[in-house]
Amino acid sequence: MSEMIERRFLPAPTGRFSGSVGFIGAGVLLTVAIVFLATRAGLQVAVFALLIFGMAAAFNRAVMLGAIVVLVPFIPLLRRLLADGTDSDNDPLAIVLVVAVLVVLLASLRQMFRARGGVRTFNLAALLVLVSVAGTLVATRGASTAGIFSAVAILACLGVASGVSAGVVPDVWPFLERCLPLLGVVSGAYGILQFYVLPGWDRAWMLSSGLRSIGQALPMQVRVFGPSEAPGPYAFILGLCVTIAASRALTTRGKSRVSAVLLVAFLLFPMLLSGVRTAILGVAIALCAILFLRAKGLSRVVPVIFLAGLLFALNYVQGRLAGTSALFSGSRYGQFDAATDNSLQQRLEILALLREPSRFLVGNSSGLRYDNVVVDLLVNFGVVAALGTVLSLMVVAVAALSNLRSGDNDVAAAASVFCLVTAASGNIYLSGFGVLASLAFGSTLASWRRKRARQAHPESSSTEVTANG
């Protein structure tokens, strides 16, 4: 594709000097355009255009997806830095990741129509969500801006997962698996800094957005959100990094295993500072899945060590900071009483909506959010969307557990298990974490599809191996 564009739109090179002049000229024009946008439309619009153009300029979908992976943890921080202490909910950078994902999907559209692969049950589930979302928007004659954004974000993530599973969208999971833990170190370090110092731009954002549920805008009195937009997405990204590192510790030896263990030990502290218990539960469940389905022999000790380390870190941090931080002085991490735990009671009230699906034959996409992905889609986009979501998550769960048992792409499978757990506490598709989850889901489904194809046609697989051997 890039060669076709070069032949059609770019002049043939006449030498090294002329080529350099062309690149310099393009850079000057781009700089002028960005400066013009910054002065006329605002700095946020200029940065939005720069990011989109920079990712699309490569004419490579895999490069774009890789750039999205790198940007996911840090786009909210960039928004706060550019907001200058004001409420930044309406700046264009809020949708830059969704727009970039849509560009990738549009570039893959021709292959999608020609593709005959994929996981049919998952594709059917995604189609149900699409039909229900479209029906809700038509029946309600529009929606709020937040409702439209959530609809596009959900469908984009499902499209990525479906496209990767069918092989028409590049599977960048190997890059994500190597890159994300390193990004997690930077994100975790910033979260620790935020807890003890709380930079001025983070304090200004908390005050301007009216966010009070995560604590006071004071050092050591706030549940850290790192470079993310809230403690939830921040803890989920760190938890995903921990799950990846723990899984890789089972398949590597020597210095690589030691590095993975040290990475987990470091990331546990900022994850605990976020105060998001679902992330801790997700890591524990993913490690248990690895323990019972993947680990063998002495490798079974590794998940047990991680779980023991998690409990030790929890108790240690609780004891050290209980006297100085309001976050750890209560019973959030200590004693648990289902009858008095406000977070649990609120989630039970939300789940009670599932008892009356007839109330939501058609959703109402008002933009209100619910701390459960199924309930969120049920209320906003109707019962068919909720059923499609349940079906899609069930297919991913089956694929992930099957891959863990057989050892096919087991790191992506463990990451998918973690993402499935986090879906119980919110709509994971509405933040940058949703893109990472959809890439994990797609890679897991793709590996599962190939494995089933080999099992269905073992003779063709053996013939191919013989021919290539």
DOPA-171490 format. One record per residue (C-alpha): x, y, z. Coordinates in Angstrom, 1 decimal, m for minus. Layout:
# residues N
<seza px="X" py="Y" pz="Z"/>
...
This chain:
# residues 469
<seza px="0.0" py="0.0" pz="0.0"/>
<seza px="2.8" py="2.4" pz="0.9"/>
<seza px="4.6" py="1.7" pz="m2.4"/>
<seza px="1.4" py="2.4" pz="m4.3"/>
<seza px="1.0" py="5.7" pz="m2.5"/>
<seza px="4.6" py="6.6" pz="m3.2"/>
<seza px="4.3" py="5.8" pz="m6.9"/>
<seza px="1.0" py="7.7" pz="m7.3"/>
<seza px="1.6" py="10.8" pz="m5.2"/>
<seza px="5.3" py="11.3" pz="m4.6"/>
<seza px="7.8" py="12.2" pz="m7.4"/>
<seza px="10.5" py="9.8" pz="m8.3"/>
<seza px="13.7" py="10.4" pz="m6.4"/>
<seza px="16.4" py="12.2" pz="m8.5"/>
<seza px="19.2" py="12.0" pz="m5.9"/>
<seza px="20.0" py="12.1" pz="m2.2"/>
<seza px="19.9" py="15.9" pz="m2.1"/>
<seza px="16.5" py="16.2" pz="m3.7"/>
<seza px="15.1" py="13.6" pz="m1.4"/>
<seza px="16.4" py="15.4" pz="1.6"/>
<seza px="14.9" py="18.7" pz="0.3"/>
<seza px="11.6" py="17.0" pz="m0.1"/>
<seza px="11.6" py="15.7" pz="3.5"/>
<seza px="12.7" py="19.1" pz="4.8"/>
<seza px="9.9" py="20.8" pz="2.8"/>
<seza px="7.3" py="18.4" pz="4.1"/>
<seza px="8.5" py="19.0" pz="7.7"/>
<seza px="8.3" py="22.7" pz="7.3"/>
<seza px="4.8" py="22.5" pz="5.9"/>
<seza px="3.7" py="20.2" pz="8.7"/>
<seza px="5.3" py="22.6" pz="11.3"/>
<seza px="3.4" py="25.5" pz="9.7"/>
<seza px="0.1" py="23.6" pz="9.8"/>
<seza px="0.6" py="22.6" pz="13.4"/>
<seza px="1.5" py="26.2" pz="14.5"/>
<seza px="m1.6" py="27.5" pz="12.6"/>
<seza px="m3.9" py="25.0" pz="14.3"/>
<seza px="m2.3" py="25.8" pz="17.7"/>
<seza px="m3.0" py="29.5" pz="17.3"/>
<seza px="m6.4" py="29.2" pz="15.7"/>
<seza px="m8.0" py="26.1" pz="17.3"/>
<seza px="m6.0" py="25.5" pz="20.4"/>
<seza px="m3.0" py="23.5" pz="21.4"/>
<seza px="m5.1" py="20.4" pz="22.1"/>
<seza px="m6.3" py="20.3" pz="18.5"/>
<seza px="m2.8" py="20.8" pz="17.2"/>
<seza px="m1.4" py="17.9" pz="19.3"/>
<seza px="m4.4" py="15.7" pz="18.2"/>
<seza px="m3.7" py="16.4" pz="14.5"/>
<seza px="0.0" py="15.8" pz="15.1"/>
<seza px="m0.5" py="12.4" pz="16.8"/>
<seza px="m3.0" py="11.2" pz="14.2"/>
<seza px="m0.9" py="12.3" pz="11.2"/>
<seza px="2.3" py="10.9" pz="12.8"/>
<seza px="0.7" py="7.5" pz="13.3"/>
<seza px="m1.0" py="7.4" pz="9.9"/>
<seza px="2.1" py="8.6" pz="8.0"/>
<seza px="3.7" py="5.2" pz="8.3"/>
<seza px="1.0" py="3.7" pz="6.1"/>
<seza px="1.4" py="0.6" pz="8.3"/>
<seza px="m1.4" py="m0.7" pz="10.5"/>
<seza px="0.9" py="m2.7" pz="12.7"/>
<seza px="3.0" py="0.5" pz="13.4"/>
<seza px="m0.2" py="2.4" pz="14.2"/>
<seza px="m1.4" py="m0.2" pz="16.6"/>
<seza px="2.1" py="m0.3" pz="18.2"/>
<seza px="2.0" py="3.5" pz="18.6"/>
<seza px="m1.5" py="3.2" pz="20.2"/>
<seza px="m0.1" py="0.7" pz="22.7"/>
<seza px="2.7" py="3.1" pz="23.7"/>
<seza px="0.3" py="6.0" pz="24.0"/>
<seza px="m2.5" py="4.3" pz="26.0"/>
<seza px="m0.9" py="4.8" pz="29.5"/>
<seza px="0.1" py="8.4" pz="28.9"/>
<seza px="m2.6" py="10.2" pz="26.8"/>
<seza px="m4.6" py="11.3" pz="29.9"/>
<seza px="m1.4" py="12.8" pz="31.4"/>
<seza px="m0.8" py="14.7" pz="28.2"/>
<seza px="m4.4" py="16.0" pz="28.4"/>
<seza px="m3.8" py="17.3" pz="31.9"/>
<seza px="m0.5" py="19.0" pz="31.0"/>
<seza px="m2.2" py="20.8" pz="28.1"/>
<seza px="m5.4" py="21.6" pz="30.0"/>
<seza px="m3.6" py="24.3" pz="32.1"/>
<seza px="m5.7" py="23.6" pz="35.2"/>
<seza px="m9.1" py="23.6" pz="33.6"/>
<seza px="m11.6" py="20.9" pz="33.0"/>
<seza px="m10.3" py="18.9" pz="30.0"/>
<seza px="m13.2" py="16.6" pz="29.4"/>
<seza px="m14.1" py="18.1" pz="26.0"/>
<seza px="m10.7" py="18.4" pz="24.4"/>
<seza px="m10.0" py="16.4" pz="21.2"/>
<seza px="m7.3" py="14.3" pz="22.8"/>
<seza px="m10.0" py="12.4" pz="24.6"/>
<seza px="m10.9" py="10.7" pz="21.4"/>
<seza px="m7.4" py="10.4" pz="19.8"/>
<seza px="m7.0" py="6.7" pz="20.5"/>
<seza px="m10.5" py="5.8" pz="19.3"/>
<seza px="m9.9" py="7.8" pz="16.1"/>
<seza px="m6.6" py="6.0" pz="15.6"/>
<seza px="m8.2" py="2.6" pz="16.0"/>
<seza px="m10.9" py="3.6" pz="13.5"/>
<seza px="m8.2" py="4.5" pz="11.0"/>
<seza px="m6.8" py="1.0" pz="11.4"/>
<seza px="m10.2" py="m0.7" pz="11.0"/>
<seza px="m11.0" py="1.4" pz="7.9"/>
<seza px="m7.6" py="0.4" pz="6.4"/>
<seza px="m8.6" py="m3.2" pz="7.1"/>
<seza px="m12.1" py="m3.0" pz="5.7"/>
<seza px="m11.4" py="m4.6" pz="2.4"/>
<seza px="m9.7" py="m7.6" pz="4.0"/>
<seza px="m12.6" py="m7.9" pz="6.5"/>
<seza px="m15.2" py="m8.3" pz="3.7"/>
<seza px="m13.0" py="m10.9" pz="2.0"/>
<seza px="m12.1" py="m12.8" pz="5.2"/>
<seza px="m13.7" py="m16.2" pz="5.8"/>
<seza px="m11.9" py="m17.0" pz="9.1"/>
<seza px="m12.4" py="m15.7" pz="12.6"/>
<seza px="m14.4" py="m17.1" pz="15.4"/>
<seza px="m17.9" py="m17.2" pz="14.3"/>
<seza px="m19.5" py="m17.1" pz="17.7"/>
<seza px="m17.5" py="m14.1" pz="18.7"/>
<seza px="m18.4" py="m12.4" pz="15.4"/>
<seza px="m22.0" py="m13.1" pz="16.0"/>
<seza px="m21.8" py="m11.6" pz="19.5"/>
<seza px="m20.2" py="m8.5" pz="18.1"/>
<seza px="m22.9" py="m8.2" pz="15.4"/>
<seza px="m25.6" py="m8.4" pz="18.1"/>
<seza px="m23.9" py="m5.5" pz="19.9"/>
<seza px="m23.7" py="m3.5" pz="16.7"/>
<seza px="m27.4" py="m4.1" pz="15.8"/>
<seza px="m28.5" py="m3.2" pz="19.3"/>
<seza px="m26.4" py="m0.1" pz="19.5"/>
<seza px="m27.7" py="1.1" pz="16.1"/>
<seza px="m31.2" py="0.3" pz="17.1"/>
<seza px="m30.9" py="2.3" pz="20.3"/>
<seza px="m29.5" py="5.3" pz="18.5"/>
<seza px="m32.3" py="5.2" pz="15.9"/>
<seza px="m35.1" py="4.5" pz="18.4"/>
<seza px="m34.0" py="7.3" pz="20.8"/>
<seza px="m33.4" py="9.7" pz="17.8"/>
<seza px="m29.9" py="10.4" pz="18.8"/>
<seza px="m27.8" py="10.4" pz="21.9"/>
<seza px="m25.6" py="12.5" pz="24.1"/>
<seza px="m22.1" py="13.1" pz="23.1"/>
<seza px="m20.9" py="10.7" pz="25.8"/>
<seza px="m23.4" py="8.1" pz="24.6"/>
<seza px="m22.1" py="8.4" pz="21.0"/>
<seza px="m18.5" py="8.2" pz="22.2"/>
<seza px="m19.2" py="5.1" pz="24.2"/>
<seza px="m21.0" py="3.4" pz="21.3"/>
<seza px="m18.0" py="4.1" pz="18.9"/>
<seza px="m15.4" py="3.0" pz="21.5"/>
<seza px="m17.2" py="m0.3" pz="22.2"/>
<seza px="m17.7" py="m1.2" pz="18.6"/>
<seza px="m14.1" py="m0.2" pz="17.8"/>
<seza px="m12.7" py="m2.5" pz="20.5"/>
<seza px="m14.9" py="m5.4" pz="19.4"/>
<seza px="m13.9" py="m4.7" pz="15.8"/>
<seza px="m10.2" py="m4.9" pz="16.7"/>
<seza px="m10.7" py="m8.2" pz="18.6"/>
<seza px="m12.7" py="m9.7" pz="15.7"/>
<seza px="m10.3" py="m8.5" pz="13.1"/>
<seza px="m7.2" py="m9.8" pz="14.9"/>
<seza px="m8.9" py="m13.2" pz="15.5"/>
<seza px="m9.7" py="m13.4" pz="11.7"/>
<seza px="m6.2" py="m12.4" pz="10.7"/>
<seza px="m7.2" py="m9.2" pz="8.9"/>
<seza px="m6.0" py="m6.8" pz="11.6"/>
<seza px="m2.3" py="m7.2" pz="12.5"/>
<seza px="m1.7" py="m9.2" pz="15.7"/>
<seza px="0.7" py="m6.9" pz="17.7"/>
<seza px="0.5" py="m8.9" pz="20.9"/>
<seza px="4.1" py="m10.0" pz="20.7"/>
<seza px="5.1" py="m6.3" pz="20.7"/>
<seza px="2.7" py="m5.5" pz="23.4"/>
<seza px="4.0" py="m8.3" pz="25.6"/>
<seza px="7.5" py="m7.0" pz="25.4"/>
<seza px="6.7" py="m3.3" pz="25.5"/>
<seza px="3.9" py="m2.9" pz="28.1"/>
<seza px="5.9" py="m4.1" pz="31.2"/>
<seza px="8.5" py="m1.4" pz="30.4"/>
<seza px="5.8" py="1.2" pz="30.1"/>
<seza px="4.4" py="m0.1" pz="33.3"/>
<seza px="7.6" py="0.7" pz="35.1"/>
<seza px="7.4" py="4.3" pz="34.0"/>
<seza px="3.7" py="4.5" pz="34.8"/>
<seza px="4.3" py="2.9" pz="38.2"/>
<seza px="7.1" py="5.2" pz="39.1"/>
<seza px="4.9" py="8.2" pz="38.3"/>
<seza px="2.1" py="6.8" pz="40.5"/>
<seza px="4.5" py="6.5" pz="43.4"/>
<seza px="5.7" py="10.1" pz="42.8"/>
<seza px="2.0" py="11.2" pz="42.6"/>
<seza px="1.2" py="9.6" pz="46.0"/>
<seza px="4.1" py="11.3" pz="47.9"/>
<seza px="4.2" py="14.6" pz="45.9"/>
<seza px="1.0" py="15.1" pz="43.8"/>
<seza px="2.2" py="17.4" pz="41.0"/>
<seza px="0.4" py="20.6" pz="40.5"/>
<seza px="m1.2" py="19.6" pz="37.2"/>
<seza px="m2.7" py="16.5" pz="38.8"/>
<seza px="m4.0" py="18.6" pz="41.8"/>
<seza px="m5.5" py="21.2" pz="39.4"/>
<seza px="m7.2" py="18.5" pz="37.4"/>
<seza px="m8.8" py="16.9" pz="40.5"/>
<seza px="m10.1" py="20.3" pz="41.6"/>
<seza px="m11.4" py="21.4" pz="38.2"/>
<seza px="m13.1" py="18.1" pz="37.4"/>
<seza px="m14.8" py="17.9" pz="40.9"/>
<seza px="m13.4" py="14.4" pz="41.5"/>
<seza px="m13.7" py="13.7" pz="45.2"/>
<seza px="m14.4" py="10.0" pz="45.4"/>
<seza px="m10.7" py="9.1" pz="45.2"/>
<seza px="m9.6" py="11.3" pz="48.2"/>
<seza px="m8.3" py="14.8" pz="48.9"/>
<seza px="m6.0" py="16.6" pz="46.5"/>
<seza px="m3.2" py="16.3" pz="48.9"/>
<seza px="m0.1" py="14.1" pz="49.0"/>
<seza px="m0.7" py="10.7" pz="50.6"/>
<seza px="m4.4" py="11.4" pz="50.9"/>
<seza px="m5.4" py="10.3" pz="47.4"/>
<seza px="m5.9" py="7.0" pz="45.5"/>
<seza px="m3.3" py="7.4" pz="42.8"/>
<seza px="m4.3" py="7.4" pz="39.2"/>
<seza px="m0.8" py="7.8" pz="37.7"/>
<seza px="m0.7" py="9.1" pz="34.1"/>
<seza px="m4.2" py="7.6" pz="33.6"/>
<seza px="m7.6" py="9.4" pz="34.0"/>
<seza px="m8.7" py="7.5" pz="37.1"/>
<seza px="m7.5" py="4.9" pz="39.6"/>
<seza px="m9.4" py="2.1" pz="37.8"/>
<seza px="m7.8" py="2.2" pz="34.3"/>
<seza px="m4.4" py="2.9" pz="36.0"/>
<seza px="m4.6" py="m0.2" pz="38.3"/>
<seza px="m5.9" py="m2.3" pz="35.3"/>
<seza px="m2.9" py="m1.4" pz="33.2"/>
<seza px="m0.5" py="m2.1" pz="36.0"/>
<seza px="m2.3" py="m5.4" pz="36.8"/>
<seza px="m2.0" py="m6.3" pz="33.1"/>
<seza px="1.7" py="m5.7" pz="33.3"/>
<seza px="2.0" py="m7.8" pz="36.4"/>
<seza px="0.0" py="m10.7" pz="34.8"/>
<seza px="2.3" py="m10.6" pz="31.7"/>
<seza px="5.5" py="m10.5" pz="33.8"/>
<seza px="4.2" py="m13.4" pz="36.0"/>
<seza px="3.3" py="m15.5" pz="33.0"/>
<seza px="6.7" py="m14.9" pz="31.3"/>
<seza px="8.4" py="m15.9" pz="34.5"/>
<seza px="7.1" py="m19.4" pz="33.9"/>
<seza px="8.5" py="m19.7" pz="30.4"/>
<seza px="11.9" py="m18.0" pz="30.9"/>
<seza px="14.9" py="m18.8" pz="33.0"/>
<seza px="17.9" py="m17.1" pz="34.5"/>
<seza px="18.2" py="m13.3" pz="34.4"/>
<seza px="14.9" py="m13.0" pz="32.5"/>
<seza px="12.9" py="m14.8" pz="35.3"/>
<seza px="14.7" py="m12.6" pz="37.9"/>
<seza px="13.8" py="m9.5" pz="36.0"/>
<seza px="10.1" py="m10.6" pz="35.7"/>
<seza px="10.0" py="m11.2" pz="39.5"/>
<seza px="11.5" py="m7.8" pz="40.3"/>
<seza px="9.1" py="m6.1" pz="37.9"/>
<seza px="6.2" py="m7.7" pz="39.6"/>
<seza px="7.5" py="m6.7" pz="43.0"/>
<seza px="7.9" py="m3.1" pz="41.9"/>
<seza px="4.5" py="m2.7" pz="40.3"/>
<seza px="2.6" py="m4.2" pz="43.2"/>
<seza px="3.2" py="m1.1" pz="45.3"/>
<seza px="1.7" py="1.5" pz="43.0"/>
<seza px="m1.1" py="m0.9" pz="42.2"/>
<seza px="m2.0" py="m1.1" pz="45.9"/>
<seza px="m1.8" py="2.7" pz="46.1"/>
<seza px="m4.6" py="3.0" pz="43.5"/>
<seza px="m7.0" py="1.4" pz="46.0"/>
<seza px="m8.6" py="m0.7" pz="43.2"/>
<seza px="m9.3" py="m4.1" pz="44.7"/>
<seza px="m10.6" py="m5.6" pz="41.4"/>
<seza px="m7.2" py="m5.3" pz="39.9"/>
<seza px="m5.7" py="m7.3" pz="42.8"/>
<seza px="m8.4" py="m9.9" pz="42.4"/>
<seza px="m7.9" py="m10.1" pz="38.7"/>
<seza px="m4.1" py="m10.7" pz="39.1"/>
<seza px="m4.9" py="m13.4" pz="41.8"/>
<seza px="m7.4" py="m15.2" pz="39.5"/>
<seza px="m5.1" py="m15.0" pz="36.5"/>
<seza px="m2.2" py="m16.5" pz="38.6"/>
<seza px="m4.5" py="m19.2" pz="39.9"/>
<seza px="m5.5" py="m20.1" pz="36.3"/>
<seza px="m1.8" py="m20.3" pz="35.4"/>
<seza px="m1.2" py="m22.4" pz="38.5"/>
<seza px="m3.8" py="m25.0" pz="37.7"/>
<seza px="m3.8" py="m25.1" pz="33.9"/>
<seza px="m0.3" py="m24.1" pz="32.7"/>
<seza px="2.4" py="m24.5" pz="35.4"/>
<seza px="4.0" py="m28.0" pz="35.8"/>
<seza px="6.5" py="m29.4" pz="38.2"/>
<seza px="8.5" py="m26.8" pz="40.1"/>
<seza px="7.0" py="m24.0" pz="37.9"/>
<seza px="3.9" py="m24.3" pz="40.1"/>
<seza px="5.8" py="m22.7" pz="42.9"/>
<seza px="6.2" py="m19.4" pz="40.9"/>
<seza px="2.5" py="m18.4" pz="41.0"/>
<seza px="2.3" py="m19.4" pz="44.6"/>
<seza px="5.3" py="m17.1" pz="45.4"/>
<seza px="3.6" py="m14.3" pz="43.5"/>
<seza px="0.3" py="m14.7" pz="45.4"/>
<seza px="2.2" py="m14.9" pz="48.7"/>
<seza px="4.2" py="m11.8" pz="47.8"/>
<seza px="0.9" py="m10.0" pz="46.9"/>
<seza px="m0.6" py="m10.8" pz="50.3"/>
<seza px="2.6" py="m9.8" pz="52.1"/>
<seza px="2.8" py="m6.5" pz="50.2"/>
<seza px="m0.8" py="m5.8" pz="51.0"/>
<seza px="m0.3" py="m6.3" pz="54.7"/>
<seza px="3.0" py="m4.5" pz="54.8"/>
<seza px="1.7" py="m1.4" pz="53.0"/>
<seza px="m1.4" py="m1.4" pz="55.1"/>
<seza px="0.6" py="m1.4" pz="58.3"/>
<seza px="3.3" py="1.1" pz="57.2"/>
<seza px="0.9" py="3.7" pz="55.8"/>
<seza px="m2.2" py="3.3" pz="58.1"/>
<seza px="m1.0" py="6.1" pz="60.4"/>
<seza px="m0.3" py="8.7" pz="57.7"/>
<seza px="m2.7" py="8.0" pz="54.8"/>
<seza px="m6.5" py="8.0" pz="55.0"/>
<seza px="m6.4" py="5.5" pz="52.1"/>
<seza px="m4.9" py="2.8" pz="54.4"/>
<seza px="m6.4" py="3.9" pz="57.7"/>
<seza px="m9.8" py="2.3" pz="57.0"/>
<seza px="m10.8" py="m1.2" pz="56.2"/>
<seza px="m10.5" py="m1.0" pz="52.4"/>
<seza px="m7.6" py="m3.5" pz="52.4"/>
<seza px="m7.9" py="m4.8" pz="55.9"/>
<seza px="m11.1" py="m6.2" pz="57.4"/>
<seza px="m13.9" py="m7.0" pz="55.0"/>
<seza px="m17.6" py="m7.0" pz="55.9"/>
<seza px="m20.0" py="m7.6" pz="53.0"/>
<seza px="m22.8" py="m5.9" pz="54.9"/>
<seza px="m21.0" py="m2.6" pz="55.4"/>
<seza px="m18.7" py="m2.5" pz="52.4"/>
<seza px="m20.1" py="0.4" pz="50.3"/>
<seza px="m18.4" py="m0.6" pz="47.1"/>
<seza px="m19.7" py="m4.1" pz="47.3"/>
<seza px="m23.3" py="m2.9" pz="48.1"/>
<seza px="m23.3" py="m0.5" pz="45.2"/>
<seza px="m22.2" py="m3.3" pz="42.8"/>
<seza px="m24.9" py="m5.6" pz="44.1"/>
<seza px="m27.5" py="m2.8" pz="43.5"/>
<seza px="m26.2" py="m2.5" pz="39.9"/>
<seza px="m26.4" py="m6.2" pz="39.4"/>
<seza px="m30.0" py="m6.1" pz="40.5"/>
<seza px="m30.8" py="m4.4" pz="37.2"/>
<seza px="m30.1" py="m7.7" pz="35.5"/>
<seza px="m33.3" py="m9.1" pz="37.1"/>
<seza px="m35.5" py="m6.9" pz="34.9"/>
<seza px="m34.2" py="m7.1" pz="31.4"/>
<seza px="m37.6" py="m6.3" pz="30.0"/>
<seza px="m37.1" py="m2.7" pz="31.1"/>
<seza px="m34.3" py="m2.3" pz="28.7"/>
<seza px="m35.5" py="m3.8" pz="25.4"/>
<seza px="m34.2" py="m0.5" pz="24.0"/>
<seza px="m31.4" py="1.2" pz="25.8"/>
<seza px="m31.1" py="4.9" pz="26.7"/>
<seza px="m27.6" py="6.1" pz="25.7"/>
<seza px="m27.6" py="9.0" pz="28.1"/>
<seza px="m23.9" py="8.5" pz="28.9"/>
<seza px="m24.4" py="7.4" pz="32.5"/>
<seza px="m21.8" py="4.8" pz="33.5"/>
<seza px="m22.3" py="1.6" pz="35.5"/>
<seza px="m19.6" py="m0.4" pz="37.3"/>
<seza px="m20.2" py="m3.6" pz="35.2"/>
<seza px="m19.7" py="m4.0" pz="31.5"/>
<seza px="m22.8" py="m6.1" pz="31.0"/>
<seza px="m25.1" py="m3.8" pz="33.0"/>
<seza px="m23.6" py="m0.7" pz="31.3"/>
<seza px="m24.5" py="m2.0" pz="27.9"/>
<seza px="m27.9" py="m3.3" pz="29.1"/>
<seza px="m28.9" py="0.2" pz="30.3"/>
<seza px="m27.3" py="2.2" pz="27.6"/>
<seza px="m27.9" py="0.0" pz="24.5"/>
<seza px="m30.5" py="m2.6" pz="25.4"/>
<seza px="m30.8" py="m6.2" pz="26.3"/>
<seza px="m29.5" py="m7.5" pz="22.9"/>
<seza px="m26.2" py="m5.6" pz="23.4"/>
<seza px="m26.0" py="m7.1" pz="26.9"/>
<seza px="m26.5" py="m10.6" pz="25.6"/>
<seza px="m24.0" py="m10.1" pz="22.8"/>
<seza px="m21.5" py="m8.8" pz="25.4"/>
<seza px="m22.0" py="m11.9" pz="27.7"/>
<seza px="m21.6" py="m14.2" pz="24.7"/>
<seza px="m18.4" py="m12.5" pz="23.5"/>
<seza px="m16.9" py="m12.7" pz="27.0"/>
<seza px="m17.8" py="m16.3" pz="27.4"/>
<seza px="m16.1" py="m17.2" pz="24.1"/>
<seza px="m13.0" py="m15.4" pz="25.2"/>
<seza px="m13.0" py="m17.2" pz="28.5"/>
<seza px="m13.3" py="m20.6" pz="26.8"/>
<seza px="m10.5" py="m19.7" pz="24.4"/>
<seza px="m8.2" py="m18.4" pz="27.2"/>
<seza px="m8.6" py="m21.4" pz="29.4"/>
<seza px="m8.1" py="m23.8" pz="26.5"/>
<seza px="m5.0" py="m22.0" pz="25.4"/>
<seza px="m3.6" py="m22.0" pz="29.0"/>
<seza px="m4.2" py="m25.7" pz="29.2"/>
<seza px="m2.4" py="m26.4" pz="25.9"/>
<seza px="0.3" py="m23.7" pz="26.2"/>
<seza px="m0.8" py="m21.9" pz="23.0"/>
<seza px="0.0" py="m18.2" pz="23.4"/>
<seza px="m0.4" py="m18.6" pz="27.1"/>
<seza px="0.7" py="m15.1" pz="28.1"/>
<seza px="m2.1" py="m13.5" pz="26.0"/>
<seza px="m4.5" py="m16.1" pz="27.5"/>
<seza px="m3.5" py="m15.2" pz="31.1"/>
<seza px="m3.9" py="m11.5" pz="30.2"/>
<seza px="m7.4" py="m12.2" pz="28.8"/>
<seza px="m8.4" py="m13.9" pz="32.1"/>
<seza px="m7.3" py="m10.7" pz="33.9"/>
<seza px="m9.2" py="m8.5" pz="31.5"/>
<seza px="m12.3" py="m10.6" pz="32.0"/>
<seza px="m12.2" py="m10.1" pz="35.7"/>
<seza px="m11.8" py="m6.4" pz="35.4"/>
<seza px="m15.0" py="m6.3" pz="33.2"/>
<seza px="m17.0" py="m7.0" pz="36.4"/>
<seza px="m16.2" py="m3.6" pz="37.8"/>
<seza px="m16.8" py="m1.3" pz="34.8"/>
<seza px="m17.0" py="m1.0" pz="31.0"/>
<seza px="m13.4" py="m1.8" pz="30.1"/>
<seza px="m14.0" py="m0.6" pz="26.5"/>
<seza px="m14.4" py="3.1" pz="27.4"/>
<seza px="m10.7" py="3.8" pz="28.3"/>
<seza px="m7.4" py="3.2" pz="26.7"/>
<seza px="m7.3" py="m0.1" pz="28.6"/>
<seza px="m10.1" py="m1.3" pz="26.4"/>
<seza px="m7.7" py="m1.3" pz="23.4"/>
<seza px="m5.2" py="m3.4" pz="25.2"/>
<seza px="m7.9" py="m5.8" pz="26.3"/>
<seza px="m9.2" py="m6.1" pz="22.7"/>
<seza px="m5.7" py="m6.9" pz="21.5"/>
<seza px="m5.4" py="m9.6" pz="24.1"/>
<seza px="m8.8" py="m11.0" pz="23.3"/>
<seza px="m8.1" py="m11.0" pz="19.5"/>
<seza px="m4.7" py="m12.7" pz="19.9"/>
<seza px="m6.2" py="m15.3" pz="22.2"/>
<seza px="m9.0" py="m16.1" pz="19.8"/>
<seza px="m6.7" py="m16.2" pz="16.9"/>
<seza px="m4.5" py="m18.8" pz="18.6"/>
<seza px="m7.5" py="m20.8" pz="19.7"/>
<seza px="m8.9" py="m20.8" pz="16.1"/>
<seza px="m5.6" py="m22.0" pz="14.7"/>
<seza px="m5.4" py="m24.7" pz="17.3"/>
<seza px="m8.9" py="m26.0" pz="16.6"/>
<seza px="m8.1" py="m26.0" pz="12.9"/>
<seza px="m5.0" py="m28.2" pz="13.5"/>
<seza px="m7.1" py="m30.5" pz="15.6"/>
<seza px="m9.8" py="m30.8" pz="13.0"/>
<seza px="m7.3" py="m31.4" pz="10.2"/>
<seza px="m4.2" py="m33.1" pz="11.7"/>
<seza px="m3.2" py="m34.6" pz="8.4"/>
<seza px="m2.9" py="m31.2" pz="6.7"/>
<seza px="m0.8" py="m29.9" pz="9.6"/>
<seza px="1.6" py="m32.8" pz="9.4"/>
<seza px="1.8" py="m32.5" pz="5.6"/>
<seza px="2.7" py="m28.8" pz="6.0"/>
<seza px="5.4" py="m29.5" pz="8.6"/>
<seza px="6.9" py="m32.2" pz="6.3"/>
<seza px="6.8" py="m29.8" pz="3.3"/>
<seza px="8.5" py="m27.0" pz="5.3"/>
<seza px="11.0" py="m29.4" pz="7.0"/>
